[in-house]
Amino acid sequence: VACTAAPLDPHRIGEHPGARHWTEEFGDPSDPAVRAAMDDYSPFERARRFPGGRWPRFLLTTFAEDSRVAAAPTDRLAAALTARGAEVVRSHRPRMGHGGNHLDAVHDFAASVLDFALDSAHVSTGV
């Protein structure tokens, strides 16, 4: 599983600099009905409910120059998955963000994702 600069915690969407743009899309977590629906797709809830066994590998990436997505929820998800026994590769990429990026940083990032995929292909997950 490779996840890049994503607002991973819908229950705490307000932490992100881009939150005002996403409330309409994701809903308002202070509404109990919306909050319950968020449980169905929240990575935190899905990890908590996962019955255990063999997890896939995870690559969780954030960008140092990201003006929309905060890194803290990704850090929390990495910790939650690791605590449940998953192998997590956590990457925080310099000179990248949502928008204009340094071309050499984009190339380096793309190579790192492909390297993760290649390494993961050699690990049987049973999933």
ABEGO torsion letter per residue (X at the ends): XBBBGBBABAAAAAABAAAAAAAAAAEBAABAAAAAAAAAABAAAAAAABAEEBBBBBBBBBBAABAABBAAAAAAAAAAAAAAGBBBBBBBBBGBBBEBBBAAAAAAAAAAAAAAAAAAAABBAGX
